[in-house]
Amino acid sequence: MIARGAPIVILTGAGISAESGLQTFRGEGGLWEGHRVEEVATPEAFARNPELVQRFYNMRRAKLGDPAVQPNPAHKALALLEAEWPGSVTLVTQNIDNLHERAGHRAVIHMHGSLDRIRCLACYSENTWLVDVEPESACPSCTTSGRLRPAIVWFGEMPHALDAIAEALSEAALFVAIGTSGNVYPAAGFVAAARADGARTLELNLEPSAVRTAFHEARHGPAGDVVPAWVEELLAR
Ligand code: APR
């Protein structure tokens, strides 16, 4: 599909972590305790009901510590690709879990933030945070209590690293989207941007995404099967 060593950009979404036991956002009814994700993942929701929003993220953060939640063959295959491909591999994830890192992936762009980090609204510092956030939890940097928020990019907020991502997309020979439904922009628009700048584009997803027709090619199936098969194919060439 591309020359050996040509630059690759990969976008991952919740589907890559589904076989690790983490729920996707829009599958299985897409509800959390009766709330749509869009209702808990906004600055307005946090202002209105901080306890509800913290509980949503506390539960997700706690799940990362569940011994049953481990990187799956798809995360591991991408880490192998990063290590073995003789050119650049830029991994952009919409996921807030840490499974790419735990699979050994070294450079991961978390465009929607990270569950294992916390931001302080008093001093704006960010710190690693692995336990539940309680209403009076204190900031590790400035010790102010009750001003912590998840270091997550909510609907209506600016995703991280958009300049670096745009540059990588413009240079990519191949753009691959894995396990994402193509409903949330700007990530859902990356395929069109990469393609406009000359990249080949490939979708690897359980089913056709909302932006399937924007891709040159698609392979549909569980990430744990289709991603290792694709990586093996690419590295064997
Ligand atoms: N293998 C591959 N794909 C899968 C699997 C699997 N085992 N299981 C589910 N999928 C696919 C689904 O078919 C769906 O198309 O993964 C996709 C997951 O879509 P979403 O739940 O919408 O997740 P995502 O695209 O990552 O959501 C984007 O929306 O809620 C916000 O900020 C949040 O980052 C998130 C963003």
Residues whose N, C-alpha, C, O or C-beta is under 5 A from the ligand:
A	BS01	APR	G13 A14 G15 A18 E19 T24 F25 R26 G27 V37 Q94 N95 H112 V153 G179 T180 S181 G182 V184 N205 L206 E207 G221 P222 A223
